[in-house]
Amino acid sequence: MEPRYLTIKHTLLARIESGVLAAGARVASENELAGEFGVSRMTARRALDALADEGVLIRTQGLGTFVADERPSSNLVEIRNIAEEIHARGHAYACEVLALASQTADAKYARRLGLDEGEAVFFSRLLHFENGLPIQLEERWVNPRFAPAYGEQQFGAGDLTPSRYLNQVAPLTEADHLIEAVAASSSLQQQLQLSDGEPCLKVSRRTFGPAGIVSYAQLYHPGSRFRLGGHVNY
């Protein structure tokens, strides 16, 4: 018998896929779902959080939970090695490794990597620079099954980045993206050299190889020095 929160999650997915809940539609609240399925509010919240993490739902404090316009997918944002992007603009690239170690995955990041809570994962935090200015703070959790030597890499040497290395050992087949504007914490403001009130752009990304989820990354950019764009053919 599957956990109750998964029953709620799968039911909501079925309603979305069948069109009962259309894009932009408001989803029942935690209390309403708890009553409908006879579970606790915490169980209902877990189901909504799981769908929000996957980009299926958007949760807005004070307004409610809504069906996203579309699930994040890799054809909206091209995944490129940031060092190559910067060099392509004719600029100088550099990076600083702030953290690179193995750690125990908590429930949140274990779920995003498709692992069990408590399993070992690699974690890295890198600050990428363009012409001497910080352009991206990258935090990444990596499944050791697909990149067992990740913790031994010398990122920054020879323009080696996590994206380049992972695509060598576990070639990318697909990815999920979630893009949002966030308020910068004091530490993030300092690392990215943001002025007071300057917007920060956050990209959350999961990358997949043929056998499963390879990594989950959170990429933070200064709003005044970075834009996302692209071209989509229909």
C-alpha positions as a printed NumPy array, in Angstrom:
array([[  0.   ,   0.   ,   0.   ],
       [  1.499,   3.343,  -1.031],
       [  1.921,   6.204,   1.471],
       [ -1.141,   8.441,   1.754],
       [  0.667,  11.544,   0.498],
       [  1.496,   9.682,  -2.73 ],
       [ -2.171,   8.827,  -3.168],
       [ -3.002,  12.543,  -2.999],
       [ -0.115,  13.414,  -5.318],
       [ -1.11 ,  10.848,  -7.95 ],
       [ -4.768,  11.892,  -7.756],
       [ -3.877,  15.542,  -8.344],
       [ -1.595,  14.581, -11.237],
       [ -4.429,  12.568, -12.804],
       [ -6.773,  15.554, -12.481],
       [ -4.196,  17.828, -14.115],
       [ -3.413,  15.405, -16.953],
       [ -7.122,  14.838, -17.65 ],
       [ -7.831,  18.563, -17.759],
       [-10.032,  18.627, -14.663],
       [ -7.45 ,  21.015, -13.212],
       [ -6.283,  23.295, -16.016],
       [ -3.176,  25.483, -16.098],
       [ -3.637,  28.359, -13.66 ],
       [ -6.45 ,  26.624, -11.774],
       [ -6.487,  26.861,  -7.992],
       [ -5.845,  23.569,  -6.206],
       [ -7.636,  22.58 ,  -3.021],
       [ -5.99 ,  23.802,   0.182],
       [ -4.194,  21.579,   2.678],
       [ -7.283,  21.58 ,   4.904],
       [ -9.589,  20.727,   1.995],
       [ -7.348,  17.875,   0.837],
       [ -7.007,  16.579,   4.394],
       [-10.795,  16.401,   4.64 ],
       [-11.229,  14.823,   1.203],
       [ -8.667,  12.072,   1.773],
       [ -9.085,  11.63 ,   5.525],
       [ -5.476,  12.46 ,   6.363],
       [ -3.629,  15.007,   8.459],
       [ -2.887,  18.496,   7.164],
       [  0.823,  17.622,   7.296],
       [  0.281,  14.699,   4.915],
       [ -1.655,  16.911,   2.505],
       [  1.084,  19.542,   2.686],
       [  3.722,  16.911,   1.833],
       [  1.848,  16.011,  -1.361],
       [  1.547,  19.665,  -2.405],
       [  5.212,  20.343,  -1.591],
       [  6.303,  17.348,  -3.692],
       [  4.356,  18.615,  -6.714],
       [  5.679,  22.15 ,  -6.184],
       [  9.26 ,  20.807,  -6.059],
       [  8.65 ,  19.098,  -9.408],
       [  7.319,  22.313, -10.952],
       [  3.776,  20.985, -11.386],
       [  2.273,  23.394,  -8.857],
       [  3.048,  26.956,  -7.795],
       [  2.485,  27.827,  -4.129],
       [  2.008,  31.506,  -3.276],
       [  1.74 ,  32.562,   0.346],
       [ -1.556,  34.265,   1.06 ],
       [ -3.073,  33.306,  -2.284],
       [ -2.999,  29.518,  -2.46 ],
       [ -1.712,  26.754,  -4.708],
       [ -2.136,  26.797,  -8.496],
       [ -1.397,  24.527, -11.448],
       [  1.753,  25.737, -13.208],
       [  1.405,  26.94 , -16.787],
       [  3.673,  24.12 , -17.879],
       [  6.16 ,  21.74 , -16.355],
       [  9.751,  22.935, -16.532],
       [ 11.637,  21.278, -19.358],
       [ 15.041,  21.515, -20.97 ],
       [ 13.783,  22.856, -24.297],
       [ 13.032,  26.209, -22.645],
       [ 16.56 ,  26.875, -21.388],
       [ 19.61 ,  25.471, -23.141],
       [ 22.079,  23.917, -20.724],
       [ 25.578,  25.138, -21.423],
       [ 28.855,  25.072, -19.539],
       [ 29.099,  28.513, -17.925],
       [ 32.818,  28.743, -18.742],
       [ 32.035,  28.236, -22.44 ],
       [ 29.232,  30.824, -22.289],
       [ 31.574,  33.43 , -20.84 ],
       [ 34.383,  32.652, -23.286],
       [ 31.883,  32.863, -26.16 ],
       [ 31.243,  36.478, -25.153],
       [ 34.986,  37.118, -25.344],
       [ 35.268,  37.517, -21.584],
       [ 37.52 ,  35.98 , -18.936],
       [ 36.195,  33.136, -16.774],
       [ 37.297,  32.134, -13.275],
       [ 35.744,  30.334, -10.332],
       [ 36.246,  29.916,  -6.596],
       [ 35.421,  26.622,  -4.887],
       [ 33.679,  27.439,  -1.609],
       [ 32.743,  23.862,  -0.679],
       [ 33.265,  20.348,  -2.06 ],
       [ 32.504,  17.39 ,   0.182],
       [ 30.383,  14.332,   0.805],
       [ 27.383,  14.769,   3.086],
       [ 24.236,  12.98 ,   4.225],
       [ 21.141,  13.832,   2.214],
       [ 18.214,  15.186,   4.196],
       [ 14.647,  14.417,   3.151],
       [ 14.382,  17.432,   0.835],
       [ 17.449,  16.755,  -1.299],
       [ 17.131,  12.984,  -1.141],
       [ 13.679,  13.344,  -2.71 ],
       [ 15.009,  15.599,  -5.459],
       [ 17.725,  13.089,  -6.327],
       [ 15.445,  10.061,  -6.079],
       [ 17.395,   8.684,  -3.102],
       [ 16.522,   7.572,   0.416],
       [ 16.981,  10.015,   3.259],
       [ 20.39 ,   9.515,   4.906],
       [ 22.199,   8.325,   1.791],
       [ 25.545,   9.925,   0.951],
       [ 25.638,  12.63 ,  -1.724],
       [ 28.277,  15.038,  -2.955],
       [ 27.741,  18.735,  -2.345],
       [ 29.596,  21.585,  -4.03 ],
       [ 29.321,  25.353,  -3.834],
       [ 31.144,  27.367,  -6.514],
       [ 31.273,  31.072,  -7.269],
       [ 31.707,  31.779, -10.991],
       [ 33.218,  35.049, -12.253],
       [ 33.008,  36.93 , -15.547],
       [ 35.723,  39.546, -16.058],
       [ 36.359,  39.499, -12.33 ],
       [ 32.731,  40.028, -11.288],
       [ 30.641,  37.255,  -9.694],
       [ 27.993,  36.102, -12.17 ],
       [ 26.693,  32.884, -10.582],
       [ 26.685,  31.113,  -7.232],
       [ 26.198,  27.405,  -7.894],
       [ 25.077,  24.944,  -5.223],
       [ 24.895,  21.356,  -6.447],
       [ 23.971,  17.977,  -4.967],
       [ 25.278,  14.977,  -6.935],
       [ 24.327,  11.292,  -6.868],
       [ 27.607,   9.394,  -6.224],
       [ 26.275,   6.421,  -8.167],
       [ 26.764,   8.311, -11.418],
       [ 29.843,  10.38 , -10.505],
       [ 31.838,   8.524,  -7.818],
       [ 34.93 ,  10.743,  -8.291],
       [ 33.047,  14.051,  -8.161],
       [ 34.602,  15.017,  -4.823],
       [ 38.124,  14.649,  -6.234],
       [ 37.748,  17.125,  -9.095],
       [ 39.764,  20.349,  -9.339],
       [ 37.004,  22.653, -10.476],
       [ 38.253,  25.893, -11.971],
       [ 41.454,  24.329, -13.271],
       [ 41.457,  24.371, -17.068],
       [ 37.902,  25.731, -17.052],
       [ 36.619,  22.505, -15.511],
       [ 33.099,  23.065, -14.178],
       [ 30.629,  20.635, -12.568],
       [ 28.462,  20.746, -15.7  ],
       [ 31.364,  19.85 , -17.973],
       [ 32.568,  17.026, -15.724],
       [ 29.119,  15.514, -15.174],
       [ 28.353,  15.561, -18.891],
       [ 31.573,  13.61 , -19.445],
       [ 30.863,  10.859, -16.9  ],
       [ 27.031,  10.837, -17.078],
       [ 25.93 ,  12.417, -20.383],
       [ 22.806,  14.544, -20.051],
       [ 19.586,  13.173, -21.523],
       [ 17.007,  15.556, -20.045],
       [ 16.51 ,  18.23 , -17.388],
       [ 13.895,  20.047, -15.336],
       [ 14.084,  23.81 , -14.744],
       [ 12.361,  26.157, -12.343],
       [ 13.134,  29.881, -12.665],
       [ 12.116,  32.449, -10.061],
       [ 13.04 ,  35.811,  -8.591],
       [ 14.12 ,  35.638,  -4.945],
       [ 15.264,  38.026,  -2.246],
       [ 18.98 ,  37.696,  -1.567],
       [ 20.158,  36.659,   1.882],
       [ 22.944,  38.702,   3.452],
       [ 25.544,  36.056,   2.556],
       [ 24.284,  35.794,  -1.026],
       [ 24.26 ,  39.564,  -1.321],
       [ 27.896,  39.64 ,  -0.247],
       [ 29.03 ,  36.755,  -2.477],
       [ 27.364,  38.12 ,  -5.617],
       [ 28.243,  41.734,  -4.741],
       [ 24.611,  42.823,  -4.9  ],
       [ 23.466,  46.293,  -3.981],
       [ 20.653,  46.719,  -1.458],
       [ 17.341,  45.68 ,  -2.976],
       [ 18.917,  44.299,  -6.143],
       [ 16.893,  41.358,  -7.546],
       [ 18.369,  37.883,  -7.632],
       [ 17.479,  35.282, -10.247],
       [ 17.365,  31.671,  -9.08 ],
       [ 17.399,  28.672, -11.421],
       [ 16.667,  25.271,  -9.882],
       [ 17.702,  22.424, -12.16 ],
       [ 17.668,  18.629, -12.071],
       [ 19.694,  16.788, -14.673],
       [ 19.059,  13.221, -15.78 ],
       [ 21.205,  10.544, -17.378],
       [ 19.98 ,   7.337, -19.002],
       [ 19.77 ,   5.578, -15.614],
       [ 18.317,   8.276, -13.377],
       [ 18.754,  11.664, -11.698],
       [ 22.405,  12.747, -11.742],
       [ 22.316,  16.081,  -9.928],
       [ 20.179,  18.839,  -8.495],
       [ 21.507,  22.406,  -8.642],
       [ 20.448,  25.827,  -7.414],
       [ 22.002,  28.64 ,  -9.463],
       [ 21.838,  32.234,  -8.224],
       [ 22.544,  35.221, -10.498],
       [ 22.656,  38.999,  -9.962],
       [ 19.618,  40.436, -11.702],
       [ 21.509,  43.446, -12.992],
       [ 24.263,  41.372, -14.646],
       [ 22.461,  38.318, -15.96 ],
       [ 19.527,  37.521, -18.238],
       [ 17.913,  34.3  , -19.407],
       [ 16.607,  33.984, -22.919],
       [ 16.291,  31.611, -25.804],
       [ 14.559,  30.677, -29.035],
       [ 11.928,  27.947, -29.32 ],
       [ 10.75 ,  26.454, -32.62 ],
       [  7.102,  25.361, -32.915]])
